[in-house]
């Protein structure tokens, strides 16, 4: 077996091309540089990963190109990635920016068309993304997640995602408005309890200053 020749053959199949020169162009190499790598048997793996990242529309299966083995779990990995993003209340754009990729690349990962590279996943770790679960899954963790309700409603998750994309100045304004509204709401509830007595159940937060919070 010749690793270089076999790998190039699989890449040609994925790219739907037939000539070494076309492969060289796709990988961003000159024909001379590609020929030298072929002579040394040094396949340009770094350039292949870069191509998959830059051209998600090609749907390159990097693992298959390098090993000859198809991974059926790409689709499952994409579903877990999408689920993790929603669980954390992140927009597609926010997770893409956090991972250092484009929105189209992010969508390609979630559709299971391309495998998320290690660099991308490493960038998501500081954002509390459970990358090990995304890669390998877990029946035990899947069961817990299926039973666990989402921490926020879709509206709240979208609000958080939008907030994360704001500048520091805008975030400061949002914080002040939210604190002011929450303080006024707490005061209204406290005044009602002092005037009428009894406990107060949770009320609709869309009504920040209820005149008559319901008694439990």
PLY file of the C-alpha trace (Angstrom):
ply
format ascii 1.0
element vertex 216
property float x
property float y
property float z
element edge 215
property int vertex1
property int vertex2
end_header
0.00 0.00 0.00
1.14 3.55 -0.77
-0.34 6.01 1.70
0.27 9.06 -0.48
-1.17 7.55 -3.65
-4.16 6.02 -1.88
-4.93 9.26 -0.05
-4.66 11.33 -3.21
-6.96 8.89 -5.00
-9.61 9.29 -2.28
-9.21 13.08 -2.34
-9.67 13.09 -6.12
-12.84 11.06 -5.66
-14.15 13.53 -3.05
-13.24 16.53 -5.22
-14.50 14.83 -8.40
-11.26 15.55 -10.23
-8.78 13.26 -11.99
-5.43 15.07 -12.21
-2.71 15.72 -9.64
-2.54 19.33 -10.79
-6.20 19.85 -9.87
-5.55 18.42 -6.42
-2.53 20.70 -6.01
-4.60 23.77 -6.90
-7.36 22.77 -4.46
-4.79 22.38 -1.67
-3.16 25.72 -2.48
0.11 24.14 -3.63
2.11 24.65 -6.79
2.47 21.65 -9.09
6.19 21.58 -8.24
5.55 21.57 -4.50
2.93 18.84 -4.85
5.27 16.74 -7.01
8.03 17.08 -4.40
5.68 15.94 -1.64
4.64 13.01 -3.83
8.29 12.07 -4.30
8.85 12.13 -0.53
5.52 10.44 0.24
4.53 13.37 2.47
0.83 14.00 2.04
-0.15 17.64 2.85
-2.53 16.90 5.74
-2.41 20.47 7.08
-3.50 21.82 3.69
-6.28 19.21 3.52
-7.69 20.28 6.89
-7.48 23.92 5.81
-9.37 23.13 2.60
-12.12 21.37 4.54
-12.43 24.38 6.86
-12.38 26.99 4.10
-14.71 25.11 1.73
-17.43 23.44 3.80
-19.56 23.38 0.66
-17.32 20.60 -0.68
-18.43 18.31 2.16
-15.00 16.70 2.43
-14.81 13.70 4.75
-11.26 14.27 6.01
-11.20 11.09 8.07
-12.16 9.01 5.04
-9.59 10.73 2.82
-6.78 10.04 5.29
-7.79 6.54 6.46
-10.17 5.10 3.89
-12.82 4.58 6.57
-16.16 6.32 6.60
-17.48 7.53 9.95
-21.24 7.24 10.06
-21.26 9.10 13.36
-20.59 12.51 11.75
-24.33 13.10 11.58
-24.73 12.17 15.25
-21.80 14.41 16.16
-23.47 17.28 14.30
-26.73 16.69 16.16
-24.90 16.78 19.51
-23.07 19.97 18.52
-26.33 21.63 17.54
-27.98 20.43 20.75
-25.11 21.72 22.88
-25.30 25.12 21.21
-29.02 25.36 21.94
-28.53 24.12 25.50
-26.10 26.97 26.16
-28.37 29.54 24.55
-25.85 30.35 21.81
-26.76 31.57 18.36
-25.13 29.93 15.34
-23.13 33.10 14.77
-21.92 33.27 18.36
-20.67 29.67 18.44
-19.02 30.12 15.05
-17.17 33.21 16.28
-16.22 31.48 19.53
-14.78 28.57 17.54
-13.01 30.79 15.03
-14.99 29.61 12.00
-17.57 31.08 9.64
-21.32 30.64 10.06
-21.34 28.39 6.97
-18.65 26.18 8.51
-20.64 26.02 11.75
-23.74 24.94 9.83
-21.67 22.33 7.98
-20.50 20.86 11.30
-24.05 20.75 12.66
-25.36 19.08 9.52
-22.69 16.40 9.87
-21.13 17.23 6.52
-17.64 17.87 7.89
-15.89 16.88 11.10
-15.22 19.71 13.56
-11.41 20.06 13.79
-9.58 19.90 17.12
-8.65 23.60 16.98
-12.31 24.56 16.73
-13.37 22.34 19.63
-10.50 23.56 21.82
-11.66 27.16 21.33
-15.14 26.20 22.57
-13.96 24.72 25.87
-13.74 28.11 27.68
-17.37 28.69 26.70
-18.55 25.66 28.75
-19.12 23.52 25.67
-18.89 19.81 26.50
-16.62 18.86 23.62
-15.98 15.28 24.80
-19.70 14.57 24.69
-19.94 16.15 21.23
-17.18 13.87 19.92
-18.08 10.59 21.59
-21.53 10.90 23.15
-22.62 8.90 26.16
-25.74 6.83 26.70
-25.81 7.87 30.34
-25.38 11.56 29.54
-27.86 11.33 26.67
-30.47 9.93 29.05
-29.88 12.72 31.56
-30.05 15.37 28.86
-33.26 13.91 27.42
-34.95 14.15 30.83
-33.48 17.49 31.82
-35.62 20.44 30.72
-33.85 23.29 28.93
-32.55 25.90 31.40
-34.23 28.79 29.58
-37.08 29.44 27.19
-36.17 30.05 23.53
-36.78 33.80 23.97
-34.40 33.98 26.92
-31.76 31.90 25.12
-31.99 34.22 22.11
-31.71 37.23 24.40
-28.56 35.79 25.98
-27.08 35.02 22.57
-27.80 38.57 21.37
-26.33 40.01 24.57
-23.11 38.04 24.06
-22.64 39.69 20.67
-23.00 43.24 22.01
-20.14 45.61 22.73
-19.08 46.26 26.32
-20.84 49.63 26.29
-24.14 48.15 25.12
-23.83 45.31 27.66
-23.47 47.93 30.39
-26.68 49.66 29.27
-28.55 46.34 29.17
-27.33 45.44 32.68
-28.48 48.79 34.08
-31.90 48.49 32.46
-32.33 44.89 33.66
-31.26 45.75 37.23
-33.56 48.76 37.34
-36.52 46.72 36.10
-35.78 43.87 38.53
-35.40 46.27 41.48
-38.70 47.94 40.68
-40.40 44.55 40.39
-39.00 43.35 43.74
-40.11 46.57 45.41
-43.62 46.24 43.99
-43.88 42.67 45.31
-42.46 43.65 48.72
-44.92 46.58 48.99
-47.83 44.31 48.13
-46.80 41.71 50.74
-46.40 44.40 53.37
-49.81 45.87 52.59
-51.77 42.65 52.13
-49.70 40.00 53.86
-49.27 36.41 52.72
-46.81 34.86 50.28
-46.58 35.70 46.63
-46.12 33.12 43.90
-43.96 33.72 40.86
-45.65 36.12 38.46
-45.22 36.95 34.81
-41.93 38.80 34.38
-43.44 40.69 31.45
-45.33 42.67 34.08
-42.49 44.30 36.05
-44.70 46.28 38.40
-47.75 44.18 39.31
-50.45 45.98 41.26
-51.97 42.76 42.53
-49.55 39.80 42.60
-51.57 36.62 43.23
-51.48 34.92 46.61
-50.58 31.24 46.78
0 1
1 2
2 3
3 4
4 5
5 6
6 7
7 8
8 9
9 10
10 11
11 12
12 13
13 14
14 15
15 16
16 17
17 18
18 19
19 20
20 21
21 22
22 23
23 24
24 25
25 26
26 27
27 28
28 29
29 30
30 31
31 32
32 33
33 34
34 35
35 36
36 37
37 38
38 39
39 40
40 41
41 42
42 43
43 44
44 45
45 46
46 47
47 48
48 49
49 50
50 51
51 52
52 53
53 54
54 55
55 56
56 57
57 58
58 59
59 60
60 61
61 62
62 63
63 64
64 65
65 66
66 67
67 68
68 69
69 70
70 71
71 72
72 73
73 74
74 75
75 76
76 77
77 78
78 79
79 80
80 81
81 82
82 83
83 84
84 85
85 86
86 87
87 88
88 89
89 90
90 91
91 92
92 93
93 94
94 95
95 96
96 97
97 98
98 99
99 100
100 101
101 102
102 103
103 104
104 105
105 106
106 107
107 108
108 109
109 110
110 111
111 112
112 113
113 114
114 115
115 116
116 117
117 118
118 119
119 120
120 121
121 122
122 123
123 124
124 125
125 126
126 127
127 128
128 129
129 130
130 131
131 132
132 133
133 134
134 135
135 136
136 137
137 138
138 139
139 140
140 141
141 142
142 143
143 144
144 145
145 146
146 147
147 148
148 149
149 150
150 151
151 152
152 153
153 154
154 155
155 156
156 157
157 158
158 159
159 160
160 161
161 162
162 163
163 164
164 165
165 166
166 167
167 168
168 169
169 170
170 171
171 172
172 173
173 174
174 175
175 176
176 177
177 178
178 179
179 180
180 181
181 182
182 183
183 184
184 185
185 186
186 187
187 188
188 189
189 190
190 191
191 192
192 193
193 194
194 195
195 196
196 197
197 198
198 199
199 200
200 201
201 202
202 203
203 204
204 205
205 206
206 207
207 208
208 209
209 210
210 211
211 212
212 213
213 214
214 215
